[in-house]
Amino acid sequence: MCCLRVSANSSYEHTEADVAMFTGIRVPAKTQQRLVHRQTFELPQAEQEITELSADGGKIRIRTPVGEECRWLDYKGVRLHEFATGACFQDNQQLVDWVRQQPLSTPITCLGDGHDGVWNLIKPMATEEQRREILDWYHLMENLEKVGGSIRRLNDAKALLWKGNVDDTMRLSSKVCKV
């Protein structure tokens, strides 16, 4: 268990050194790698209804031989709020299948950052009628600034959005777009 926990947080080479320091036992990096690859990590099953989820993606650097250009590959993660987090490396379908096996509420609130890859992950998790999609605040503000207009109008729009007044914000934004 110690080897698996440390391997999850660092490279196998660093794991070898850390496990030796923690336990006094040397477990070679290749053995650490074999231990990890032999494991099956099952995603948990919720017993209570899931009302909210969020999804995001990222990149991890794949080690390459010295002198070769490093590679960056995608992973995705889903947080079933109040329950569990699941993440998969280059296997979006596994995440979709996991979420679809859960007892999802109607509506299910889905939080994302606006990236197509995130919404494309969320889309098959629940029907359009079942999903309530929400753009996270940081990315909402980032997109609001792209609308343009005066600083005062942007601040007014931000205040309206903070209070949940989407319709008033849309009217304010449409005035900016007509200029």
N, C-alpha and C positions, 0 to 999 in steps of 0.2 A: 504494500500500500504506500509506503514511503517513497519507493521508486516511482510509482505512478503519479503521485501528487507532485513530486518535484519535477518530473518530466513534463507535466502539464504547464509548468511555469517557466521553463527554460529549455535550452538545447540539451541534447543527450550528453554532450561533452561536459556541460556545466552540471548536469544532474549527477554524473559520475563523481565529480569533485564534491558536490554538496552532500550526497548520500554518504560518502566516505567521511566527511567532516562531522555530519550529524550522528552517524552510527558506528564509525570506526571500521565499517565493512566496505571493501572496494567492490563495486558492481560496475563492470566495464560499460562504456557507452553503447556498444553493440547489443549487450544484454538488456540494457534499459530499453532500447528500441524494440527488441524482440518481445519484451514484456508488454509494451504498449500495443504492439500490433496483434498480439494474441487475445486482447481483451475485446469483449463486445459490450458496448455502452448503450444500454437500452434507455430510451427516453421515457419519462414517467407518464402515467395515465391519471388524469384528474378525476376526482370523485364528485367535486362540486362544479357547478356551472361556471364557465369562464365568461366574464363580461368585457374584458379588455385585453388587447394584445398590442405589442409593438414589434416592429421588424426593422432591421438595419443590416448593412453589409460592411465589409471592409476588405482589406488586402493583407496578405501575409507574404513575407519574403521567403522564397525558397533558396536554400543554400546551393551554390553551384561551385564547381571546381575553381580554384584560384586562377585568376586571369579571365574567366568567362563572366559575361554580363549577368547580374543577378536577375531572377525572375520574380514577379509579383503575381499571385493568384488570388482569386476571390473566395470569400466565405460569406455565409449569411447566418443571422441569428434571429430567433423569435423569443420574445418574453411574453409568456402567458401570465399577466399580472396576478399577484397574490398566489401564484402557484409555482411555476418553474420556468427555466430558460433552456432552450435547445439551440444548438448551433451545428452546422454541417459545412464541411469543406467541399465545395464544388458538387453539392448534391441537394439542390433546392427541393426536388421532389420528396425527399425524405422528410424535410421540414413540413411541407404541405400535407403529406400523409399523416404525420404526427398530429398536426393541428386539427385536421378533419376527424381524427379519432376521438377528440375531446368533446365534452358536452358544452357546446357553444351557445351563448344566449342569443336572443333576437331582440334588439340588434346587438351585434358584437362591435365594440368600438375599436378601430384599428388605427394606430398612430404610426406615422411614417415621416420620412424626411423629404419627400417629394421626388426622390430619384426614381426613374422608371424601373430599375431593377428591384427596388423595394415594393413598389405597387404591383409589379408583375408577380412578385412572390405572394403578396397578400391576396390578390384577385382570386386565385383558385381555392383559397382556404374557406371561403363562405360565399353564398350567393350575393348578387348585387343588392337584392332587397334586404338581406341580413346584415350587410356591412354598413358601418358608419365610419367613413374615412376622415381622419383628421391629420392635418399637416402640423408638425411640431412647431412650437413657438419660435425657436431660433430660425428655422427655415422660412416660416411665415414672414418674419420681419425682414429677412434677407430678400424675399420676393417682393415685399411691399416697397422696399427701397428702389427696386427696378421700375416700379410704376412711375416714379418721379413726382414732380410737383414741389411745392415749397416745403421747407422744414416744418412750418406750422401745420400744413395740411397732412404731412406724414405723421406728425405727432397726434393730430386729431384722429387719424385713421387708427393709429396704434392704440389710443385710448378707447376708441369704439370697439376694436377687436378684443381688447382685454376684458371688456364688459360683455362680450358675446354678441354685440350688435353688428352682425354680418351684413344685413340689408342696408343699414345706414352707411357702413363702410363701402359697400358696392356703389351706392349713390355718390358718395364723396369721391371715390376712385373714378367713376364715369365722368365726373366734371373735369378731373385732371386729364383724362384721355382725350377729351374733346378739344382741349387747348392746343 
